[in-house]
Amino acid sequence: MDINPLLLLLLWSSGLQAEVKHDSTEFMRLVGGASRCAGTLELKHQGEWRRATSGDVVDYFEMEAAAAFCRDLNCGSAVSLRKRQVSYQSLWLLIAECRPDYDLPRCVMSWNASSVLELTCSDSVRLLNGTSLCSGRLEVNYNQSNQSKQSWTSVCEDHFDQQDAEVVCRELGCGPPSILQGALHGDMGAPVWSKEFQCEGHESTLLDCRSSNSTRSSCSPGKAVGLTCSEPIRLVGGASRCAGTLEMKLGEWRPVDGDNWALREAAVACKQLDCGSALAIEHRKSSDRPVWRIQHDFVRSRFPLREFVIPVNSSSTVDLTCSDSVRLLNGTSLCSGRLEVNYNQSNQSKQSWTSVCEDHFDQQDAEVVCRELGCGPPSALQGALHGDMGAPVWSKEFQCEGHESTLLDCRSSNSTRSSCSPGKAVGLTCSEPIRLVGGASRCAGTLEMKLGEWRPVYTMARTLREPAAFCKHLDCGSDVSVKKRELSNTPMWLLRFFCEPSYFSMMGCLQSPTITSESFTTGSVMELTCSGKPIRIRIRIRILY
C-alpha cells in the first residue's frame, strides 16, 4: 500500500526527538564524489545502506537541512544540493525535519522512488554560528589528508584580508563578502591557523592561496575572523543590475521558480541584492527545465533566501524590477520606512546607500519618492519615524518641484553639513495605490490597484476580512458589502489567496499573472461598498471626586 508523504510530514511534526544520539558518521555517508564531503547521500538503517531520497512529489529537503548533514559529517559548509534521477528503486525516505542528530529509525522509512539526493559540502572551510549559511566564524580544515580525523581551526583576523574573504565566499557558493569583522560570530574555541593567507582573489579555494608562516600561535580575544557573504543571487537580462530574471547559484546558476511569489517576496530579494525597493514582479512560462524553488514562507522567517532552496523542474520563472536609486527600510509596509539614497550607481559592484536628513527634504521631495516607488501620495513625513541612520548622510539638499520621475532627477544644492542630529533621518510613509472606481462615492466601486499601471483586482477571497482591510485602508470604515463581477478582455492583478493583507502591506500581496501566449484577462473582480465612516475610537473618562 502506498503511503502519502504528506501524511508522513504531519506524523513527524507531532513526534518527539529521540533522547539517544549516535555518532552520525555510523549511519550516513556521501559516496561517488570527489571527496568524502561530496556525493550521493546514503543512510544506514536496519543494518542496510541505501541511497536517500526526499520523494518524487513532495519536496521539503532544503539547504538548511543539507547544512545539518554536512556539519554532522564533520565537513565544511553546504555548497550545493540537487536531485538526480535514477531508475525506480527502493530507497530510504527522509521524513520532514529529520536531522542527523535525531534517532534515525524515527526519521527514515523504506520508500520506492526515482530520485536521489546529491550533496556537496566544502572539505576545507566552514562558517559557524552565523545567522545564515553564508555567515559565521571562519574555520579551516588543516588535516584533510587524514580522512578519519578532521581538524578544524579558527583564523586570526590579522592573517586575513578582503581578497582572502572573496575566495572563501566564492568557495562556499555565496556572493561577495559584505562584512569582515573579528568576533562577529563568537570567538574561537579551536586552535588558531598558524599561517597568514596571501590570496590574490582569483583562487578557487582558500587552501589554493599562497601562505606564509606566522610567528604567533595564538590570537587575541575578539580577533577570530567573522565573515558575512552576500546571497548568491542576481538579476539578468534587464536594463540594470536591479532588473531582470532572478537567478540563484547553488553549485550552478539556475533561474528561480517564483510561481507563488508576490511583491513582498520580491522586496526581500531586492534587499538582498542591495538594490532599492521592489517596483514590479512578472511571472513567465517557458519550457520545463531545472530551476531553484525558494519556498515562499521565507518572508515571515526573515532568514536568507538560500536556506529555503530546493531543486525542482519547472516551467515558471520570475522577473523582478527593483529601484536602483532609493529605498525605504524598516517600515511596516512596502511603502513606508527610513529613506536611503544610492549615491554610487555608477559602480555596479559596490552600491553605497546613505540616509537623508529631514532638513534637506520636504513634501515635494516626498511626493517624488512615493511616485518613484509606485506608491500613493505621502501620508507621513517625520524624522526617525522608522529608526535612525547608521549609514552616511546625503550631503545635498533636494529641491524637487514635484513632477520629476525620480528623486535623483531633482535639482540639488550642496549642504554645509555632513552629519545629521539624532532623530532627524527622514522617515516616510506613502499611502498604498488603492482606489474604488465607478461607484457613487470614493468609498464605493470596483477595486483597483497600481503596480506600474492601474488594473482591477482578481481575488478568491471567501470572507469579508480582506475587503474590510481595503475599506479601512481607504479611510472608509470597516463595514463592507461585496459583489463579485465577471470581467473579460481586461488585464487584472491577482491578489494572492491566503495572503494576509495587513501583513507586509496589501500591495505586498499583489502578483502579476503568468505571462503566456494568452494574457490573464478574464475573472471575478470585487465591487465594494464601504460604510464611508472612518473608524473612531471613543474613550470615556469618569472623574471621581
N, C-alpha and C positions, 0 to 999 in steps of 0.2 A: 504494500500500500504506500503510495506517495504521500509525503508529509509536506504541508505548506511551510516554506521558510518563514513566512510572516508569523505563523503560529509559534515557531521557534523563537523569534525575536521577542514575542510577548512573554513566552515562558521564561526566557533567560532574564529579561528585565525585572522579573519578580523574584529571581533567585538570589542566593547569598553567595559571597565569595567564600571559597574554602579556607579553612583555618590552616591547613597543611600546605606548605610551599616546598618546591623541589628545585634542584639545580636545573635551570631552564635548558641548558645545552644537552641534557639527557633525553629531552623529549622533542627537540626541534633542531633543524639544520637547514642550510642553504646549499644546494648541490648543482653542479653543472656550470658554475660561473667562473670568473677569472680568479676568484679568491674565496676564502671561507666566508666572506661577508657579502657574497653576491650569488644569485642563482634562484632556482625554484625552491619555494618553501616546502619542506617536508616535516611531518609531525609523527611522533611515535605514540601510538595509542593501542592499548590491549596487546602490547608486545609486537606490534606490526608498524613498520614505516610505510606511510603513503604520502603522496603529494597532497597539498592543501588547496581548498577552493573556498570561495565565498558564495558559490552558487552561480547559475547562469542567468537568473532573472533578477532576484533581489540582490542588491549590492550595497554594502554598508562598510566594506573594509577600506577605510580612508588612510591618508598618510599619517594621521595621528596614531592609528593602530600600528602601522608599519614601523614607526619610530620606536614604539614599545618593544617590538620584536628585535630590532637592531640593538637596542640598549641591553636587552636580556641575553643576547648572543655575544655580549661584550664587544660589539663592533662600534663603529662611529655613528654619525647621524644618518638618518634615512635620506637617500638621494633620489631614488626613483621607485615606482611601483607600477606594474602593469599586469594585465590578464593575458594569458596565452592560450589559444585554442588547441585542444588535444582531442583524441578520439574519446568517445563516450566511455567512461570507466568509473570504477569505484574509488572514491577519494575520501579524505577527511574534511568535513564541512566545519568551518569556524563559525560558531554561533555568535550573534551580535554582541559587541562589547567584550568579547573574550580578550584577555591579556595573558602574556606568558606566565606571569607570576600567580595566576589562578590555578586551581587544580584542573589539569587538562581534561580528565574524564567528564567534568561538568561543562566544558567548553566545546567539545568535539563530538561529532557523531558521523557514522558512515553515510555517504551520500553519492549518488551517481550523477555525474556532471561532465561537461566537455570543456571546462576552462580551469586553469591552474594559476596560482599567484606567483609572480616573479618579483623579487625584491633585491634592490641594490643598496647596501649600506657602505658608507666610507670605511676603509680599513686603516686610515691613518690619522684622521682628525674628527673631533666631535664638539658640539656645543651643549653645555649642561646648564640646567636651572634657569633657562630663558623663558620668555613669555610666548615664544613660538618656535617652530622647527628651525628658523633662521636666526636665532639669537641665543646667547648664553655665554658661559665661561668656557674659553677655548682649552681643549686638552689635545695632546699629540701622543700617538702610539709609538714608543721608541723600541718596541720589541716585536716587530712584525714577523721576523724570521721564525720565532717560536710560536707555532700555531696554538699550542695548548696553554700558553701563558702570556696573555696580552698585558702590557704595562703602559698605563696612561699617565702623562704628566701635564701639569699646568705650564703656562708660558708667562714669563715676566714681561710687562709692557715695555721695559727698557730695551728688550730684544726684538721688538715687533713694531712695524710701521704700516702706513696706509697701503703700500704695494703688497706687503705680506697679507693684509686683510683682504685685498682684492682677489688674491689667489685662493684663500680659504673659502670665501663666499662663492666663487665660481666652482670650486671643487665640490661643494655641498649642493650645487644646483640652485643656489639662491641668486638674488640680484646683487648689485654693487653694495659695498659697505656704507651704512648710513651713520653708525655710531661706533666709536672705538674708544673705550674708556676702562681704566683699571677698576676691578672690584664691582663692576656694574651688575654682575650676576653672582655675587658671593665671592669669597676669597678661596684660595686653593687649599685642598687638604692633601693632595698628591705631591710627589716630588716635583721639582722645577726643572724644566728643559734647560740644559746647560749650554746651549749654543744660541748664537744670535742669527736670526734668519736674514738673508740678503736677497730677497726676491726682486725680480725686475718687473713683475706684474703680468707676464705672459705665460708663466708656467701652468701646467695642468693640475699639479698638486703641490702642497706646501713642502713636502719632502723632496720634490724635484729642485727646489731652490738651493742656491749656494748657502753655506752657513759657516760661521767662524766660531771657534771655541771661546767661551766666556770665562772670565776669571772668577765669577760668582756662581755658587751652587745653591743659593737661596734668594728669596725675593722679599722685599719689604712688605708689610701688611698693606692691603689695598692696592697692590700692584699686579695682581693676576689679570691677564687680558680678558676683558669682557667685550663681546662683539655682537653687533646687530647688523644683519644684512637685509637689504630690501627684498620684497617679494619678487620672484622670477616671472613677472607678467609684463605684457607690452600690448600696445595697440598698433596695428599695421594697416597700411593702405589708405590712411586718412590724410587730411591736409596738414596735420601737425602730429607731434608725439602724443598729444592728448585726444586723438580721434582715430577711429578705425575699428577693425575687427579685433576682439580680445583674444589673446593667446597666452598660454602659460607653459613653462618649461619644467618638466619632471623627467630628466634624462633627455627628453627631446621636446621641441616646441610643437604644440598642437593647439588648434582653436578650442575655445571654451564653449560647451553646450550651455547656453543661457536660457533654455526653454521656459524655466519657471521664474526668470528674473524680472523684476520691475525696477523702477528708478531708484528705489532705496538700495538695492543690491549694487546698481551702477555707481551710486555715491561712495560705497566702500571701496570699490575698485579704483575709482578716480583718486581717492585719498591715498591709497597705497601706491599709485603711480606717481605721487607727488604732483598731481595736477590740481586744477581748481574744482569747483562744484560740478556735479553731474547735470548736463543740459538735456541729453536725449538718449534714448535706447531704442534699437531696432533689432528685430529677430529675423533671421534669414534661413531659408531652406536650401540645402544643396544635396549632393549625393551622400549616401551613408559612408562614414569614414571614422577612423579612430579620433576621439576628442577627449578632453578632460571635462568631467562634470563636477561643478562645485555645488555641493548641497546648499540649498537656499537658507538653511537655518543659521548660517554663519553671521547674519546681520545681528541677531539678538545676542549671540555669544560674544561678539566683539573680538573673536580670535582671528588671526590672519587667514587669508583665503587658502593657503597651501594645506592647512590642516584638514580641509573638508573635501579634498580632491579624490575622485575615483576614476579609473579608466573605463570608458564605455565606447560603443559605436553609436553614432547618432548623425542625423542629417541636419541638426539645428545648430546654428552659431549665433553670436550676438555682436552687434556693432554699438559702440559707445561714443558719445561726444561729451568731453569734459571741457570746462573753461580752462584756458591756459594763462589767464591773467588775474582772475580774482577768485576768492573762495570764502565761504562762511564756515567757521569752526565752532564746535561745542554747543551748537544750538539745539533746540527742541524739535526742529523740522529741517527739511532741505532748504527752506527759505529764511532761516534765522541763524545767527551766530556772530562770532567775532570776525570782523573783516580783515583779510590779508590780501596783499597785492604782490604779484610776481614781478620783481624788478630785473630779472636776469633771463628773459625769454630767449635771448639770442644764444645762450649756452644750453644746448639740449641735454647735456649730461649732468648739469648741476643747476637745478632750479633754486631760486632764492626768494623766500617769502617774507614779507615784512608786515607788521601791524600798522595801522593808521591812527594818528592822534585825532581826537574829535575836534580840536581847534582848527584842523586843516580840512574839515569835512562838513558839508551842510546838507540840507534837504534835497537840493537839486542833484548833488553828487549821489545821494542815496537812491534817488529815482533812477539814475542811470545804472547803478549796480543791480537793483532789483530787476530792471528790464533785461539787462545783460544775462542774468541767471534764469530768465524765463519765469520769474515770479510776478506777483501783482505789485501794486504800489507799496511804498514803505509805510509801516504802521507804527514802528517804534525805532527811535534812534537815540542811543544813550551810551555813554562811556561805561566800560566794564560790565555791560549787561550780560555778556557771556564769557566772563573771565578776563583777566588782564593779559597783556602781551608777554611772551617770552622771547619773541623774535626781535630783530632790529626794527626801528621805526622809520616809516616812509618819510623822506626828508623834504618833500614838496607839498605845497598846498594846492589841492584840486580846485579848479574854477570851472565846473561844468555849467552849461546853460540848460541842461535837462533833456536835450533832444539827441544827444550822442548815443551811438550804438554800444560803445564800451567805455569803461572808466578811463582807460589809457588813451582814448581819443580826445579826452578833455584837455583844455589848456591847464597848465600848472605853473606855479612860481616857486622858486627856491625859498626854503624856510631857513631862518637863522638857528632853529633849534634842531638837535639831533637826538633828543630824548623826549619822553612824554611823562607827565606826572602820573603817579599811580591812580588807577581808576579812570583813565582817560582814553584807553584803547576803544576804538569805535565798535560798538555792538549794534547790530542791525537786525530788525525783523521786518520782512516783507510779507504782505498778505499772499495767500495762495491763489493761483489763477483759476478761480472757480466762478461760474455765473449761471443764472437761470434765465433763459431767453424765451420770448414768445408768450409770456403769461400776462396777467392783468397788473402785476407789480414786479418789483425787483425780487420779491420773495416767492415767486411762482413761475413755473415754466419748465422747459427741457433743460436737464443738467448738462452743462458743457465744461470742459477743462482744456487748458492750454499746455501743450508740450511741443513748443515750436509753432504750432498753429491750433486754433480753436476747433474742437470736434465734440460731438455728443459722446456721452459715456455709456458704453455697454457694460452691464453688470449682471451677475447672477445672484445678487443679494436676495435672501429669502426672509429677512426680518426687517424691522424698522430701524435697527441700530445704525447701519451705515447712512441711510437717508437722513436720519436725525442729526448725525455728525456734520453732514453738509449744511443743513439748515443752521446749526449752531455756529459753524464757521462763517457763514454769511451774515451773522448777527440778526438772524430772522427767527429766533426762538428755537425750541427743540421739539415742539409738536409738529407732526408732518402727516400728510396723506400722500399716497404714492399711486401713480398709474403707470403701467408699462405700455409702451407704444412701439410697434414694429416699424423699423425703417429699412429701406433698401436703397442701394446705389449711393450710399453716404459713408465716407470714411469715418471711423469711430476709434475712440480709445477704449482699451479694455481695463476695467477695474478688477484687479486680481481677486479671485474668490478666496475667502478666509483671510484676506489681508486686513489687519486692524487699522482703520483709518486714523485713529487718534495716535497710533504709534508711528513715529518717524514720518509724520505728515501724510495727508491724503494724497498729495502729489507723489509721494514715495510709492504708492500702491499702483501707479499707472504703468501699463505695458503697451508697447506698440504691437499691433497684430503681426504675426509672422509674415514676412514678405515672400509670397509665392507668385505663381502665374496669375492668380486671382486676388485682388485686394479684398480685405475684410470690410464689406460694405453692407451687410445685412444682419440685423439682430434687434434685440429689445433695448430700448433706451428708457431712462426714468424721467417721468414728469412729476415734479414735486410741487406741492403747495404747503409752504411753511406757515406757521401761525403769524409770522410778521412781528411778534412781540419779543424784543430782546430779553434775555434772561436777567432777572434782577434778584439779588439776594437781600431778603429783609431781615434785619436784626432788631429785635425788640429788647429794649433795656428798661429794667424796672429798678427804680431807685428807692431804697428802703431808708426811712429816717428812724 
